Amino acid sequence: MSEPAADEGGAGAENGPRDAGYGLSGAGEGTRAVRAGLPEPVKHEPALPGPAFAAHFHLPGDPTGPYTYGRDENPTWTLLERAIGELEAPGHGGAETLVFSSGMAAVSSVLFSQLRAGDAVVLPSDGYQALPLVRAQLEAYGIEVRTAPTGGDAQLEVLDGARLLWIESPSNPGLEVCDIRRLVEAAHARGALVAVDNTLATPLGQRPLELGADFSVASGTKQLTGHGDVLLGYVVGRDGEAMAAVRRWRKIAGAIAGPMEAWLAHRSLATLQLRVDRQNATALTLAEALRGRPEVTGLRYPGLPDDPAHKTASQQMRRCGCVVSFTLPTRARADRFLGALRLVDDATSFGGVRSTAERRGRWGGDAVPEGFIRLSVGAEDPEDLVADVLRALEESAD
């Protein structure tokens, strides 16, 4: 990936309260990440107010104003939602952001608020492991579910008559990439909405709304917050009616973020560019080190020039993420490899400052070989991490 240019335009009044006082209009990604969503400065007050722990608010008279009840709104959410909006849709004041208790709460909010019995939806056949559970529930509600792989134009073949197209690019865990602009144009021409799961890319990797999508959805549990200590999700969209339905679903389901989680997430955004740049660069370095290893097959990282997804990724992504995937010959070899690692935790999830890896097939549900490894690159020194991985490969040999 080439070095991303500074952002053009600025956040609007709804999503960017700091523009007037801190000049976020036209600011670069690092500046935006550090200052996104912060309130105007007040003498003797903290730059980022602490979490607002409130189930209810003082509300004399008619129930008007921004904060009435803790399931509907919270000041800590508001600041985080503004911050995420400034990263996902800078310069688009009409975009609305809603935070949720988890990534799956955010995913569910779009699917179940936008679809009705008799509708059809297209889901990726190689997407996140929980999507088959969602599929079963959608079908139980009388919604037709079609699936197609992420790579290439496979989703176009099953798009006719669909109400919603769900894109996961790059896909998890296979790291396939599709042409989001092309699919959005085709979907809109057929009257379908488009949602893009932006979890693996983060808003610093790609901005789905700028590529034409109706919704950008992500798990903030992963690289967005980056420390493995917060469960969070969000939805960003520009259509007021569609986002009102998402908001209503959040209210009904009660899938709300805790104020402490929201505050921790906002605090973590300040280091997002630093973490992402370090992790993405190291991920590329590690992928390059794994090329040519005789025991490694199916190596995938979209940042590699010879990766099947590289051309498409380079046209729509500014950074390719922190995840590298590859396959070892057998399940036993993969388990020995994971056991030999010293700087990489054997854990699920990805995007944290501490590197993690797992044999993804242990969960079931992913169409991957038994020896398939998903490795999330953290913020360790690149030479230390690469040395640890190569040493573990040697020690795990038969």
C-alpha positions as CSV (number, residue, x, y, z in Angstrom):
1,M,0.0,0.0,0.0
2,S,1.2,3.5,-0.7
3,E,1.4,6.1,2.1
4,P,-2.1,7.5,2.6
5,A,-2.7,11.1,1.8
6,A,-4.1,13.5,4.4
7,D,-7.8,13.5,4.7
8,E,-9.7,15.9,2.5
9,G,-12.7,17.8,3.9
10,G,-13.7,18.0,7.5
11,A,-16.3,16.5,9.8
12,G,-19.6,18.3,9.9
13,A,-21.2,19.9,13.0
14,E,-23.1,16.7,13.9
15,N,-20.1,14.5,13.9
16,G,-17.3,16.9,14.5
17,P,-17.7,19.3,17.4
18,R,-14.0,20.0,17.6
19,D,-13.6,21.4,14.1
20,A,-14.2,25.0,15.2
21,G,-11.7,25.0,18.0
22,Y,-9.1,22.5,16.8
23,G,-9.2,22.6,13.0
24,L,-9.9,19.0,12.2
25,S,-11.1,20.1,8.7
26,G,-8.3,18.8,6.4
27,A,-6.4,17.2,9.2
28,G,-4.4,14.1,8.7
29,E,-5.4,10.7,10.1
30,G,-3.2,10.8,13.1
31,T,-4.5,14.2,14.2
32,R,-8.0,13.1,13.6
33,A,-7.6,10.0,15.6
34,V,-6.1,11.9,18.5
35,R,-8.7,14.6,18.6
36,A,-11.8,12.9,17.2
37,G,-15.0,13.4,19.2
38,L,-13.5,15.4,22.0
39,P,-15.8,18.2,23.4
40,E,-14.8,21.8,23.3
41,P,-12.3,22.5,26.1
42,V,-13.6,23.8,29.4
43,K,-11.2,25.3,31.9
44,H,-10.2,22.8,34.6
45,E,-12.1,20.0,33.0
46,P,-10.4,16.9,31.5
47,A,-9.9,16.7,27.8
48,L,-11.9,13.5,27.6
49,P,-14.6,13.5,30.3
50,G,-14.9,10.3,32.3
51,P,-17.7,7.8,31.7
52,A,-21.2,8.8,32.6
53,F,-22.7,6.1,34.7
54,A,-26.4,6.8,34.6
55,A,-29.5,4.7,34.2
56,H,-31.6,7.9,34.3
57,F,-31.2,11.7,34.1
58,H,-32.9,14.6,35.8
59,L,-35.9,15.2,33.7
60,P,-38.5,17.6,35.0
61,G,-41.5,18.5,32.8
62,D,-41.8,17.2,29.3
63,P,-39.3,14.5,28.3
64,T,-37.2,16.6,25.8
65,G,-33.5,17.0,25.4
66,P,-30.7,14.6,24.4
67,Y,-30.6,12.4,27.5
68,T,-33.7,10.9,29.1
69,Y,-33.0,7.3,29.9
70,G,-29.8,5.2,29.9
71,R,-31.0,2.6,27.3
72,D,-31.5,5.4,24.7
73,E,-28.6,7.7,25.0
74,N,-25.5,8.4,27.1
75,P,-23.0,11.3,26.9
76,T,-20.1,8.9,26.8
77,W,-21.6,7.1,23.8
78,T,-22.2,10.5,22.1
79,L,-18.5,11.5,22.2
80,L,-17.4,8.0,20.9
81,E,-20.0,8.0,18.2
82,R,-18.8,11.4,17.0
83,A,-15.2,10.2,17.1
84,I,-16.0,7.1,15.0
85,G,-18.0,9.1,12.6
86,E,-15.1,11.5,12.1
87,L,-12.9,8.5,11.2
88,E,-15.3,6.5,9.1
89,A,-16.9,9.4,7.2
90,P,-14.8,12.6,7.5
91,G,-16.4,15.5,5.7
92,H,-19.8,13.9,5.7
93,G,-21.9,15.7,8.4
94,G,-25.0,13.7,7.4
95,A,-23.5,10.4,8.6
96,E,-24.8,9.0,11.8
97,T,-22.9,6.5,14.1
98,L,-24.4,4.2,16.7
99,V,-22.4,2.1,19.1
100,F,-23.4,-1.3,20.4
101,S,-22.4,-3.8,23.1
102,S,-20.5,-6.0,20.6
103,G,-19.7,-6.4,16.9
104,M,-22.4,-9.1,16.5
105,A,-25.0,-6.7,18.1
106,A,-24.0,-4.2,15.4
107,V,-24.2,-6.8,12.7
108,S,-27.6,-8.0,13.9
109,S,-29.0,-4.5,14.1
110,V,-28.5,-3.9,10.4
111,L,-29.8,-7.3,9.3
112,F,-32.8,-7.5,11.5
113,S,-33.8,-3.8,11.1
114,Q,-33.6,-3.7,7.4
115,L,-35.0,-7.1,6.4
116,R,-38.6,-8.4,6.5
117,A,-40.2,-11.8,5.9
118,G,-40.1,-12.4,2.1
119,D,-36.9,-10.4,1.6
120,A,-33.7,-11.9,0.3
121,V,-30.2,-11.1,1.6
122,V,-26.8,-12.1,0.2
123,L,-24.2,-13.1,2.8
124,P,-20.6,-14.1,2.2
125,S,-20.1,-17.9,2.3
126,D,-16.5,-17.3,3.7
127,G,-17.3,-14.7,6.2
128,Y,-17.2,-14.5,10.0
129,Q,-17.9,-17.7,11.9
130,A,-21.1,-16.4,13.5
131,L,-22.8,-15.6,10.2
132,P,-24.2,-19.2,9.9
133,L,-26.0,-18.6,13.2
134,V,-27.4,-15.4,11.8
135,R,-28.4,-17.2,8.7
136,A,-30.4,-19.7,10.6
137,Q,-32.3,-17.0,12.5
138,L,-33.0,-15.0,9.4
139,E,-34.4,-18.1,7.7
140,A,-36.6,-18.8,10.8
141,Y,-38.1,-15.3,10.2
142,G,-38.9,-16.1,6.6
143,I,-36.0,-14.3,5.0
144,E,-34.3,-15.9,2.0
145,V,-30.5,-16.2,2.5
146,R,-28.2,-16.6,-0.4
147,T,-24.4,-17.0,-0.1
148,A,-21.4,-16.5,-2.3
149,P,-17.7,-16.3,-1.7
150,T,-16.1,-12.9,-1.3
151,G,-13.4,-13.0,-4.0
152,G,-14.2,-11.9,-7.5
153,D,-17.7,-11.1,-8.6
154,A,-19.3,-14.2,-7.2
155,Q,-21.9,-12.2,-5.2
156,L,-23.2,-10.5,-8.4
157,E,-24.5,-13.9,-9.6
158,V,-27.0,-14.1,-6.7
159,L,-27.9,-10.5,-6.3
160,D,-31.0,-10.1,-8.4
161,G,-34.1,-9.4,-6.2
162,A,-32.1,-9.1,-3.0
163,R,-33.0,-6.4,-0.5
164,L,-29.5,-6.3,1.1
165,L,-26.0,-7.3,0.1
166,W,-23.6,-8.0,3.0
167,I,-19.9,-7.6,2.2
168,E,-17.0,-8.7,4.3
169,S,-13.8,-7.4,2.8
170,P,-11.2,-8.4,3.7
171,S,-12.9,-11.6,4.7
172,N,-12.2,-13.3,8.0
173,P,-10.3,-15.5,8.2
174,G,-9.4,-16.1,4.5
175,L,-8.5,-12.5,3.7
176,E,-10.3,-12.4,0.4
177,V,-11.1,-9.0,-1.1
178,C,-13.8,-7.9,-3.5
179,D,-14.3,-4.7,-5.5
180,I,-16.6,-2.9,-3.1
181,R,-17.4,0.0,-5.6
182,R,-18.3,-2.4,-8.3
183,L,-20.6,-4.5,-6.1
184,V,-22.2,-1.4,-4.6
185,E,-23.0,0.0,-8.0
186,A,-24.5,-3.3,-9.1
187,A,-26.5,-3.7,-5.9
188,H,-27.9,-0.2,-6.1
189,A,-28.8,-0.6,-9.7
190,R,-30.9,-3.6,-8.6
191,G,-32.5,-1.7,-5.7
192,A,-30.5,-3.4,-2.9
193,L,-28.8,-1.8,0.1
194,V,-25.2,-2.6,0.9
195,A,-23.5,-3.1,4.2
196,V,-19.7,-3.6,4.6
197,D,-18.1,-5.3,7.5
198,N,-15.1,-3.0,8.1
199,T,-13.7,-4.8,11.1
200,L,-10.5,-6.1,9.6
201,A,-9.6,-3.0,7.7
202,T,-10.6,-0.4,10.3
203,P,-11.6,3.2,9.1
204,L,-7.8,3.8,8.6
205,G,-7.7,0.9,6.1
206,Q,-10.8,1.8,4.1
207,R,-14.0,3.8,4.3
208,P,-17.0,1.9,3.0
209,L,-19.3,4.9,2.8
210,E,-16.8,6.7,0.5
211,L,-16.9,3.5,-1.7
212,G,-20.7,3.9,-1.9
213,A,-21.9,1.6,0.8
214,D,-25.1,2.4,2.8
215,F,-23.7,1.0,6.1
216,S,-20.2,0.5,7.5
217,V,-20.4,-2.0,10.3
218,A,-17.6,-3.2,12.6
219,S,-16.5,-4.9,15.7
220,G,-14.7,-2.3,17.8
221,T,-13.4,-5.2,19.9
222,K,-10.6,-5.8,17.4
223,Q,-8.0,-3.3,16.1
224,L,-10.2,-0.2,16.5
225,T,-9.7,-0.4,20.3
226,G,-6.7,-2.7,20.1
227,H,-6.1,-3.8,23.7
228,G,-8.2,-6.9,24.0
229,D,-10.2,-5.5,26.9
230,V,-13.3,-4.1,25.3
231,L,-16.3,-5.6,23.6
232,L,-17.9,-3.1,21.3
233,G,-19.6,-2.7,17.9
234,Y,-20.8,0.2,15.7
235,V,-22.8,1.1,12.6
236,V,-22.3,4.1,10.5
237,G,-24.8,5.2,7.8
238,R,-25.9,8.2,5.9
239,D,-29.6,7.5,5.3
240,G,-31.7,8.9,8.1
241,E,-34.6,6.5,7.8
242,A,-32.4,3.4,7.6
243,M,-30.4,4.5,10.7
244,A,-33.6,5.3,12.6
245,A,-34.5,1.7,12.1
246,V,-31.1,0.6,13.4
247,R,-31.5,2.9,16.4
248,R,-34.9,1.5,17.1
249,W,-33.5,-2.1,17.0
250,R,-30.9,-1.1,19.5
251,K,-33.5,0.3,21.8
252,I,-35.7,-2.8,21.5
253,A,-32.9,-5.3,21.9
254,G,-31.1,-3.3,24.6
255,A,-27.8,-4.1,22.9
256,I,-26.1,-1.0,24.3
257,A,-22.5,-0.3,25.1
258,G,-21.6,0.2,28.8
259,P,-20.3,3.7,29.5
260,M,-16.9,2.3,30.8
261,E,-16.4,0.3,27.6
262,A,-17.3,3.4,25.5
263,W,-14.9,5.5,27.4
264,L,-12.1,3.0,27.1
265,A,-12.8,2.7,23.3
266,H,-12.6,6.5,22.9
267,R,-9.4,6.7,24.8
268,S,-7.9,3.9,22.7
269,L,-8.7,5.8,19.4
270,A,-5.9,8.3,20.2
271,T,-3.3,5.6,19.4
272,L,-5.2,4.0,16.5
273,Q,-2.9,5.4,13.7
274,L,0.2,4.5,15.7
275,R,-0.9,1.0,16.3
276,V,-2.3,0.4,12.8
277,D,0.8,1.7,11.1
278,R,3.1,-0.5,13.2
279,Q,1.0,-3.6,13.0
280,N,0.3,-3.3,9.3
281,A,4.0,-2.8,8.5
282,T,5.0,-5.8,10.7
283,A,2.3,-7.9,9.1
284,L,3.8,-7.3,5.7
285,T,7.3,-8.0,7.0
286,L,6.1,-11.3,8.5
287,A,4.3,-12.3,5.4
288,E,7.4,-11.7,3.4
289,A,9.4,-13.8,5.8
290,L,7.0,-16.7,5.4
291,R,7.2,-16.7,1.6
292,G,9.2,-19.7,0.4
293,R,9.0,-21.6,3.6
294,P,8.5,-25.2,2.5
295,E,6.0,-26.0,5.3
296,V,3.8,-23.0,4.6
297,T,1.1,-23.1,2.0
298,G,-1.8,-20.8,1.2
299,L,-0.1,-17.7,2.5
300,R,-2.4,-14.7,2.4
301,Y,-1.9,-11.1,3.1
302,P,-3.4,-8.5,0.7
303,G,-0.4,-6.3,1.1
304,L,1.9,-8.8,-0.7
305,P,2.3,-7.8,-4.3
306,D,1.7,-11.4,-5.5
307,D,-1.3,-12.0,-3.2
308,P,-4.5,-12.7,-5.3
309,A,-6.3,-9.8,-3.6
310,H,-3.5,-7.3,-3.9
311,K,-4.6,-5.5,-7.1
312,T,-8.2,-4.9,-5.8
313,A,-7.0,-4.1,-2.3
314,S,-4.6,-1.5,-3.6
315,Q,-7.4,0.3,-5.4
316,Q,-9.7,0.7,-2.4
317,M,-7.6,0.2,0.8
318,R,-5.1,2.5,2.4
319,R,-3.8,-0.2,4.7
320,C,-4.2,-4.0,4.5
321,G,-4.7,-5.0,8.1
322,C,-2.8,-6.8,10.8
323,V,-3.8,-10.4,10.0
324,V,-1.7,-12.9,8.1
325,S,-3.1,-16.4,7.3
326,F,-1.4,-19.6,6.2
327,T,-1.6,-23.3,6.4
328,L,0.7,-25.9,7.9
329,P,0.7,-29.5,6.7
330,T,-1.3,-31.1,9.5
331,R,-3.3,-30.3,12.5
332,A,-0.6,-31.7,14.7
333,R,2.1,-29.5,13.1
334,A,-0.1,-26.5,13.6
335,D,-0.7,-27.3,17.3
336,R,3.1,-27.8,17.8
337,F,3.8,-24.5,16.1
338,L,1.3,-22.6,18.3
339,G,2.8,-24.3,21.4
340,A,6.3,-23.3,20.4
341,L,5.5,-19.6,20.1
342,R,6.8,-17.3,22.9
343,L,5.7,-13.8,21.8
344,V,2.4,-14.9,20.3
345,D,-0.6,-15.9,22.5
346,D,-2.8,-18.8,21.5
347,A,-6.1,-16.9,21.5
348,T,-9.0,-16.0,19.3
349,S,-9.9,-12.5,18.1
350,F,-7.4,-10.2,16.4
351,G,-6.1,-6.6,16.2
352,G,-4.6,-6.3,19.7
353,V,-1.2,-4.9,20.6
354,R,-0.1,-8.4,21.7
355,S,0.2,-10.8,18.8
356,T,-2.2,-13.8,18.8
357,A,-2.6,-16.8,16.6
358,E,-4.9,-19.8,16.5
359,R,-5.7,-22.9,14.5
360,R,-8.9,-21.6,13.2
361,G,-10.4,-25.0,12.4
362,R,-10.7,-25.8,16.1
363,W,-14.0,-23.9,16.3
364,G,-15.7,-25.6,13.3
365,G,-17.8,-23.5,11.0
366,D,-14.9,-22.1,8.8
367,A,-14.2,-23.9,5.6
368,V,-10.4,-24.0,6.2
369,P,-7.9,-26.9,6.3
370,E,-7.0,-28.4,9.7
371,G,-3.6,-26.8,9.7
372,F,-4.9,-23.3,8.9
373,I,-3.4,-20.5,11.1
374,R,-4.8,-17.0,11.5
375,L,-2.1,-14.9,13.0
376,S,-2.8,-11.4,14.3
377,V,0.3,-9.2,14.3
378,G,0.7,-7.0,17.4
379,A,3.0,-4.1,18.3
380,E,6.1,-6.1,19.2
381,D,9.4,-5.2,17.5
382,P,9.2,-6.7,14.0
383,E,12.5,-8.5,14.2
384,D,11.6,-10.1,17.5
385,L,8.2,-11.3,16.2
386,V,9.6,-12.6,12.9
387,A,12.4,-14.5,14.8
388,D,9.9,-16.0,17.1
389,V,7.6,-17.3,14.3
390,L,10.5,-18.7,12.3
391,R,12.0,-20.4,15.4
392,A,8.6,-21.9,16.2
393,L,8.3,-23.2,12.6
394,E,11.7,-24.9,13.0
395,E,10.9,-26.4,16.4
396,S,7.6,-27.7,15.3
397,A,9.0,-29.8,12.4
398,D,8.5,-33.5,12.6
